[in-house]
């Protein structure tokens, strides 16, 4: 595949997610430069593009690359750490006594190391695009953006903005290192947008990453950010309607619900991605639909922390664009979006008490074309169609748990796992081949993270960071 200037992946089962939702047996995808130029039967594609080298992907499924619409890059350093704090069901305990102290002690070098680990895991398990929710100032935005550029991944980077009064900060023990003035956050976001938005052939976006609109926050921040985003054609993302306590707070301020509160603040709209929304009711869902707001559903994370399921089926039926996210490894423990596809279906079917509540086909749409819509790039990625960017993955089905293939979509959703991903192509460039990452030094990244872990633990001095069982 010398030069990656053009190639055909052939002899595969191709799941297109195109407008006809074609699944092509003995199918092929032809790529020239960064663009898909042909999708169809292998013999026809070879005839149409006789000068392109053909690479045999027999016993593979070819799918659009997966899109993760809710990621915390910094938490890759804290994998499964939340389980040590599970003696308390309080979200605020988890946030203020564990996560923020750990994130607050991180340096820009730590931030780049954690981002590298997270992106490495995402790429090797088939995620080709992602939305980072809140890149913190102390984690070094420039270094993280450069990791995204060099790795080859497609990234929307939400830069954190907040307006938390010092009195609240001090009362809850919010670490000063993880607390920032609103003017600082907005100015840094706009500077990052100017420098990085559109970088790497358009692979990099810069968004506003707002902290939750709860009792800790000055509501004027959201009105200001919403206006900035609207005036500059920028996007924003925010954790919203996460818990019933969010509704209680909003009602105390005179609003019907937290979703209504967000709407009045200007946070809803086609350039917004709201995460979780587990506390959204029917009226909230109608509001999401009418405003064209996207939702990032994180089923595995929400099940892990016992928040209860998002009303995904009702949202989809109402016309809401619902996409999929892994969230952060401090709770969900891994960034394997393939794994979360089946968790998504299992949670929705358990809630609906029906196998037909959420079909495998819908789940895969949520992880591909719905994610592309949420990121505002559905005209570029999310399906395998002529003229779109060549973002695709191949799944090696020559393994026991994927044999035999009766229904390739169902097999991908319910049986595949990240380690089955063989090849990853982004923007026409091969970044993973034969399960080997080509754009990152995997061994060096893992060694670097392991080297940094003791220092971060010592600086943070968080009791919950120690194992529950005694380690000899």
C-alpha positions in Angstrom: 0.0 0.0 0.0 2.9 2.2 -0.8 2.2 5.9 -0.4 -1.5 5.4 0.5 -2.4 7.3 -2.7 -4.9 4.8 -3.8 -6.1 1.2 -3.1 -9.0 -1.2 -3.2 -10.1 -3.2 -0.2 -11.9 -6.1 -1.8 -13.6 -9.5 -1.3 -15.2 -8.3 2.0 -18.7 -8.0 3.5 -19.2 -4.2 3.2 -21.7 -2.5 5.5 -22.2 0.9 3.9 -24.7 2.8 6.1 -25.5 4.6 2.8 -29.0 5.9 2.1 -30.2 2.5 1.0 -28.4 0.8 3.9 -26.7 -1.7 1.5 -24.7 -4.6 2.8 -22.6 -5.9 0.0 -21.3 -9.5 -0.1 -18.0 -9.9 -1.9 -17.8 -6.1 -1.8 -15.1 -3.6 -2.2 -14.2 0.0 -1.4 -11.9 2.0 -3.6 -10.0 5.0 -2.3 -7.9 7.6 -4.0 -6.2 10.2 -1.8 -8.5 11.0 1.1 -11.7 10.1 -0.7 -13.9 7.1 -1.4 -14.3 6.8 -5.2 -16.1 3.4 -5.4 -18.3 1.1 -3.4 -19.7 -2.1 -4.8 -19.1 -5.6 -5.9 -15.4 -6.4 -6.0 -15.3 -7.4 -9.7 -17.0 -4.2 -10.7 -14.8 -2.0 -8.6 -11.7 -3.7 -10.1 -13.0 -3.1 -13.6 -13.8 0.6 -12.8 -10.4 1.2 -11.2 -7.9 -1.1 -13.0 -4.8 0.9 -11.9 -5.5 0.6 -8.2 -3.9 -2.2 -6.2 -6.4 -4.7 -4.8 -5.9 -5.9 -1.2 -7.7 -9.1 -0.2 -10.1 -8.7 2.8 -11.8 -12.0 2.6 -13.3 -13.0 5.9 -13.5 -9.3 6.9 -16.4 -6.9 7.5 -15.7 -3.4 6.3 -17.6 -0.7 8.1 -17.5 3.1 8.4 -15.2 4.1 11.2 -16.8 4.4 14.7 -17.5 7.9 16.2 -17.3 8.4 19.9 -19.3 11.5 20.9 -18.2 11.7 24.5 -14.6 11.2 25.7 -12.5 12.4 28.6 -8.9 12.1 27.3 -7.4 12.9 30.8 -9.2 10.0 32.5 -7.2 7.4 30.5 -4.7 7.7 33.2 -7.3 6.7 35.9 -8.7 3.5 34.5 -11.3 2.0 36.7 -10.2 4.2 39.6 -13.9 5.1 40.3 -14.5 1.6 41.7 -12.3 2.4 44.7 -14.7 5.3 45.5 -17.8 3.2 45.1 -18.5 3.1 48.8 -20.4 6.3 48.1 -23.1 6.8 45.5 -22.6 10.5 45.6 -21.6 11.9 42.2 -20.2 15.0 44.0 -18.0 12.8 46.2 -16.7 11.0 43.1 -16.1 14.4 41.3 -14.7 16.5 44.0 -12.8 13.9 46.1 -11.4 11.8 43.3 -11.5 13.0 39.7 -10.9 16.7 40.0 -8.0 16.3 42.5 -6.4 13.8 40.1 -7.0 15.9 37.0 -5.9 19.0 38.8 -2.5 17.7 39.5 -1.8 16.8 35.9 0.8 18.8 33.9 0.7 19.5 30.1 3.1 16.6 29.7 0.7 14.3 31.7 -2.2 15.6 29.6 -0.4 14.7 26.3 0.5 11.3 27.7 -3.0 10.5 28.8 -4.4 11.7 25.5 -1.9 9.5 23.6 -3.0 6.4 25.6 -6.7 7.1 25.1 -6.3 7.8 21.3 -4.1 4.7 21.0 -6.9 2.6 22.5 -9.6 4.2 20.4 -7.7 3.8 17.1 -6.9 0.1 17.8 -10.5 -0.6 18.6 -12.0 1.1 15.5 -12.8 4.6 16.6 -11.9 7.0 13.9 -13.5 10.2 15.2 -14.2 11.5 18.7 -15.5 14.4 20.7 -13.5 15.4 23.8 -15.8 17.0 26.3 -13.6 19.3 28.4 -9.9 19.7 27.8 -8.6 21.5 30.9 -6.1 24.3 30.7 -3.5 22.6 32.9 -3.5 19.6 30.6 -2.1 21.6 27.7 -4.4 22.1 24.8 -1.7 22.5 22.2 0.1 19.3 23.1 -3.2 17.3 23.0 -4.1 18.8 19.6 -0.7 17.9 18.3 -1.2 14.3 19.5 -4.4 14.2 17.5 -2.8 15.6 14.4 0.2 13.2 14.6 -2.0 10.1 15.4 -4.2 10.6 12.3 -7.5 10.5 14.3 -10.4 12.9 13.5 -11.1 15.0 16.6 -13.5 17.6 18.0 -11.8 19.0 21.0 -14.0 20.7 23.6 -12.0 23.3 25.6 -13.3 23.7 29.1 -15.1 26.9 30.1 -16.6 27.5 33.6 -17.8 30.2 35.9 -17.7 28.7 39.4 -17.7 31.3 42.2 -14.7 31.1 44.5 -17.0 30.6 47.5 -18.6 27.5 46.0 -15.1 26.2 44.9 -13.8 26.5 48.5 -16.9 25.0 50.1 -16.7 21.8 48.1 -13.0 21.5 48.0 -12.6 22.2 44.3 -8.9 22.1 43.6 -7.5 25.5 42.5 -5.4 23.8 39.8 -8.7 22.6 38.1 -10.6 25.9 38.5 -10.4 28.7 36.0 -11.8 32.1 35.5 -14.5 32.4 32.9 -12.7 35.1 30.9 -9.6 32.8 30.8 -11.6 29.8 29.6 -13.4 31.7 26.8 -10.2 33.5 25.7 -8.2 30.2 25.6 -11.0 28.5 23.6 -11.1 31.2 21.0 -7.3 31.2 20.7 -7.3 27.5 20.3 -10.1 27.7 17.7 -8.1 30.2 15.7 -4.9 28.1 15.8 -6.2 24.6 15.5 -9.7 24.5 14.0 -9.5 23.0 10.5 -5.9 21.7 11.0 -4.7 18.4 9.5 -6.8 18.6 6.3 -9.9 19.5 8.4 -9.5 16.6 10.9 -9.4 18.9 13.9 -12.3 20.9 15.3 -12.3 23.1 18.4 -15.5 23.4 20.5 -16.6 25.0 23.7 -16.6 22.4 26.4 -19.0 23.7 29.1 -19.1 22.4 32.7 -22.5 21.4 33.9 -25.2 24.1 34.4 -25.8 23.2 38.1 -25.7 25.0 41.4 -22.0 25.6 41.1 -22.3 27.7 37.9 -23.1 31.3 37.0 -25.9 31.0 34.3 -24.5 34.1 32.5 -21.6 32.0 31.4 -23.9 29.8 29.2 -25.6 32.7 27.6 -22.3 34.2 26.8 -20.8 31.0 25.4 -24.0 30.3 23.4 -23.8 33.7 21.8 -20.1 33.3 21.1 -20.7 29.9 19.5 -23.6 31.2 17.4 -21.7 34.3 16.2 -18.6 32.3 15.3 -20.4 29.2 13.9 -18.7 27.1 16.6 -20.1 24.0 18.4 -20.5 23.3 22.1 -20.9 20.2 24.3 -22.0 19.9 27.9 -23.1 17.3 30.4 -26.8 18.0 30.8 -29.8 16.5 32.6 -27.5 13.9 34.0 -29.4 13.3 37.3 -32.7 14.1 38.9 -30.8 16.5 41.1 -30.3 18.6 38.0 -34.0 18.9 37.6 -34.5 19.7 41.2 -32.0 22.5 40.9 -33.6 23.9 37.8 -37.0 23.8 39.4 -35.7 25.7 42.4 -34.7 28.4 39.9 -38.2 28.5 38.4 -37.8 26.3 35.3 -39.8 23.2 34.4 -36.8 21.0 34.1 -33.0 21.1 33.6 -33.6 20.8 29.8 -35.9 23.8 29.9 -33.2 25.6 31.9 -30.6 24.7 29.2 -33.0 25.8 26.5 -33.5 29.2 28.1 -29.7 29.6 28.4 -29.2 29.0 24.7 -27.5 25.6 25.1 -29.8 23.6 22.8 -29.5 23.7 19.1 -28.1 21.9 16.0 -24.5 22.8 17.0 -24.9 21.4 20.5 -24.2 17.9 21.8 -25.7 17.2 25.3 -24.3 14.2 27.1 -26.2 11.6 29.2 -29.7 13.2 29.5 -30.7 10.3 31.8 -33.1 12.7 33.6 -34.9 13.9 30.4 -38.7 13.3 30.3 -41.1 13.4 27.4 -41.4 17.1 27.2 -37.6 17.4 27.3 -37.3 15.0 24.4 -39.7 17.0 22.4 -37.6 20.1 23.1 -34.4 18.3 22.0 -36.2 17.2 18.8 -37.6 20.7 18.0 -34.2 22.4 18.4 -32.2 19.8 16.5 -30.0 19.1 19.5 -27.9 15.9 19.5 -27.5 13.6 22.5 -24.4 11.6 23.4 -25.7 8.4 25.1 -23.1 6.6 27.3 -24.8 3.3 28.2 -21.9 1.4 29.6 -20.8 4.3 31.8 -24.3 5.0 33.0 -24.9 1.4 33.9 -21.5 1.3 35.7 -22.4 4.3 37.9 -26.0 3.2 38.3 -27.5 6.4 36.9 -30.2 4.5 35.0 -30.8 4.4 31.2 -31.3 7.3 28.9 -34.6 7.1 27.1 -32.9 6.3 23.8 -35.8 4.6 22.1 -38.2 7.5 22.8 -35.6 10.0 21.7 -35.1 8.2 18.4 -38.8 7.9 17.8 -39.2 11.6 18.4 -36.5 12.4 15.8 -33.6 13.2 18.2 -30.2 12.5 16.8 -28.8 10.1 19.5 -25.1 9.1 19.1 -22.9 7.0 21.3 -20.1 7.6 23.8 -17.8 5.6 26.0 -17.2 8.5 28.4 -14.1 8.3 30.6 -12.1 5.3 31.9 -12.3 6.5 35.5 -15.7 4.8 35.4 -16.3 3.0 32.1 -12.8 1.6 32.2 -12.2 1.3 28.5 -12.7 3.1 25.2 -13.9 0.1 23.1 -17.0 1.5 21.3 -17.6 -1.9 19.7 -18.2 -3.4 23.2 -20.6 -0.6 24.0 -22.8 -1.3 21.0 -24.1 -4.4 22.6 -24.4 -2.7 26.0 -26.5 -0.1 24.3 -28.9 -2.7 22.9 -29.0 -4.7 26.2 -29.8 -1.6 28.3 -32.5 -0.4 25.8 -34.1 -3.9 25.5 -34.1 -4.3 29.3 -35.8 -1.0 29.7 -38.3 -1.7 27.0 -38.8 -5.4 27.9 -38.6 -6.2 24.2 -36.0 -7.6 21.8 -37.3 -5.1 19.2 -36.8 -2.1 21.4 -33.5 -1.3 19.7 -32.2 -3.2 16.8 -28.6 -3.9 15.9 -28.9 -1.8 12.8 -30.0 1.2 14.8 -27.1 0.7 17.3 -24.6 0.7 14.4 -26.2 3.9 13.0 -25.8 5.6 16.3 -22.0 4.8 16.4 -21.5 6.0 12.8 -23.8 8.3 10.9 -25.5 9.7 14.0 -22.1 10.5 15.5 -21.1 12.2 12.3 -24.3 14.3 12.4 -23.6 15.2 16.0 -20.1 16.4 15.0 -21.5 18.4 12.1 -19.5 16.3 9.5 -22.2 13.8 8.2 -21.4 15.2 4.7 -17.9 13.9 5.1 -17.9 10.7 7.2 -20.2 8.2 8.9 -21.0 6.1 5.8 -19.2 4.5 3.0 -20.3 6.5 -0.1 -18.6 7.9 -3.1 -17.3 11.4 -2.4 -17.0 11.0 1.3 -13.8 10.9 3.2 -12.2 7.4 3.5 -12.7 6.7 7.2 -13.3 3.0 7.5 -12.4 -0.1 9.6 -12.1 -3.8 8.9 -13.1 -6.5 11.3 -11.4 -9.9 11.0 -14.1 -12.5 11.3 -11.8 -15.5 11.2 -12.1 -16.0 15.0 -14.3 -18.4 17.0 -16.6 -15.7 18.4 -17.4 -14.3 14.9 -17.9 -17.7 13.2 -20.1 -18.2 11.2 -21.5 -14.9 9.9 -25.3 -15.1 9.3 -26.0 -11.4 9.8 -22.9 -9.2 9.6 -24.6 -6.2 11.3 -25.8 -8.4 14.3 -22.4 -10.1 14.5 -20.6 -6.8 14.6 -22.9 -5.3 17.2 -23.3 -8.4 19.5 -20.1 -10.4 19.0 -17.3 -8.2 17.8 -14.8 -6.6 20.1 -12.1 -4.0 19.7 -9.3 -6.6 19.4 -11.0 -7.9 16.2 -10.3 -4.6 14.4 -7.6 -5.4 11.8 -7.2 -2.2 9.7 -8.2 1.4 10.3 -8.2 4.0 7.6 -8.7 7.7 8.3 -8.7 10.4 5.6 -7.5 7.8 3.2 -4.4 7.0 5.3 -3.9 3.6 6.9 -3.2 4.2 10.6 -3.7 0.6 11.9 -2.7 -2.4 9.8 -2.8 -6.1 11.0 -3.7 -4.7 14.5 -0.5 -2.7 14.6 -0.6 1.1 15.1 1.4 2.8 12.4 1.2 6.4 13.6 2.1 6.0 17.3 4.8 4.3 19.3 2.6 2.0 21.4 5.3 0.6 23.7 6.6 4.0 24.4 3.2 5.4 25.2 2.4 2.6 27.7 5.8 2.9 29.3 5.4 6.6 29.7 2.0 6.4 31.3 3.2 3.7 33.8 6.2 6.0 34.7 4.0 8.9 35.4 1.4 7.1 37.5 3.3 7.1 40.8 4.1 10.8 40.6 0.4 11.7 39.9 -0.7 9.5 42.8 1.7 11.2 45.1 0.9 14.8 44.0 -2.9 14.2 44.1 -2.7 12.5 47.5 -6.2 11.0 47.1 -7.0 8.1 49.4 -9.5 6.6 47.0 -6.6 6.0 44.6 -5.4 3.1 46.6 -6.8 -0.5 46.0 -9.7 -1.7 48.2 -8.0 -5.0 48.8 -4.5 -4.9 50.4 -1.7 -5.3 47.9 1.4 -7.1 49.2 
